């Protein structure tokens, strides 16, 4: 009795797993990706929650956003009166650049500097947030008892 019930159940579960994997998104070009996110942040109906969701989704992608997307996001932050979110977004972009942050992040700031000045948005470096205020030294930088 149990084996006659188990076989259709297992077959249904295996079919369900296959159908869950059968759909996927079409390949999107870089220009389409940039245009989609730029228009997302430029929507007049965008609210604070959607802005945060868009930033979070962008951080999850395995690419660095183009300056035009960053500009659209910063304009949305200013439009929604979220200057602190704009600064935190810039900080997140610096962390997203990873080991290439010394090259990519200054280039990005150079590209978006006119927008930052126009919108009066401060970068983390302008505010002194590039290093923690009360951060401890790394244990590898501390002196040992024989170093004095």
N, C-alpha and C positions, 0 to 999 in steps of 0.2 A: 504494500500500500504506500509506504513512504517513498520507495524508489519510483513509483509511477507519478507521484506528485513532484518529486525532486527534479526529474528530467525536464519537464516543461518550464519549471521555475528557473533552472540553470540556463536553459536555452533563451528564455526571455531576458534574463539578466545579461547574458553575453551579447545579445542583439542590441540591447539598450546601450551597452558600453561602446559598441561599434558605431552606432548612430551618433553618439555624443562626440565622437572624434571625426565624423565625416564632414563637418562644415568648418570652414575657415574663411578668413578675410582675404580679399584680393590684394595683390601687391600694390602698394601706394608709392608713387614717385615722391622724391624729395620736395618738389615744388608743390605738389598736392598736399603733402603733410604740412608744409609751412603755411600755405594758404588756409588750410582747415583750422589750424591753431590760431593764426592771426585773426581770422573772422570770428573764432570762438571768443577771444578776449575783447574784440571790438563790438560785440553785440550790445545794443542799448538796454536789453532786458537782463543783462548779467547782474547777479547779486553776489553778496559776499561769500555765500556758501559755494556757489558755482565757481567763483574765482579761486577759492582755496582748492576745490576739487580739481580744477584745471591745472593749477600749479603742481599739485600732488601727482596727477597723472603724468605731467611732463617730466617730473623728476624720476618717475618710474621707467621711462623709456631709455633705451640704450643708445642715445645720441645726445649731442649738445645742441640746444636750440639756437637757431639763427638770430642775429640781432633784431631783425624785424619782429620776431615773435616776442622777444624780451621787451622791446619798445611797446608793443601792443599790451603786454601784461602790465608794464609800469603805468601806462596811461589808464588802464582799468583800475589799478590800485589807487591812482590819484582821483579818478572819477568817483570811486566808491569811498573816498576819504580813508584810505588804508596806507598811509606812508610807512608805518612800521612793517607791514606785510611786504611792501616793496623792498625795504632794506633787508629783511629776512630772506626774500627771494634771491636777491643778489648774493647774499652769503651762501645760500644753498647752491647757487650756480658755481661759486668758487669751490665748494666741496665736491660738486659733481665733476669738475674738471680733473680732479684726482691728481695724479703725479705730474700732469702737464699744466697745473694751475698757474705756474709762473709764466707760462707763455699764453695760454688761452684766456685767462681771466683779464690780464691787462689789455689784451686786444679787444675783448668784449667791452670793457669800460671805455676804451678809446672810441669804439664805434657808437656807443649809446650816450656818450658824454653830453652832446647837445640836448638830448631828451631829458637827461638827469638835471641839467641846468634849467631847462625850460619848466620842468615840473617841480623843481626845487626838492628833489629826492636825494638824500644823503646816502653815500655808499658806506659799508661797514668800516672801511678804512678812514673815511671822513669823521666817523663817530668814535674811532679808536677801538672798534670791536674786532679787529683782525687777530688779536690775542686775548685770551681770558684775563680779566682784571686780577683775579685772585688765584690764578692757576699755579700749580706747584711745578717745580723743576722736574724734569725727567730724572729717573734714578741713574741714568747713564751720564747725566751732566753733573750730578752731585759729587762732591769731594769725599774721598774716603778718609779714614783716620790717618793714613800714612801720607796723604797729600798736603798736609799743613806744614 
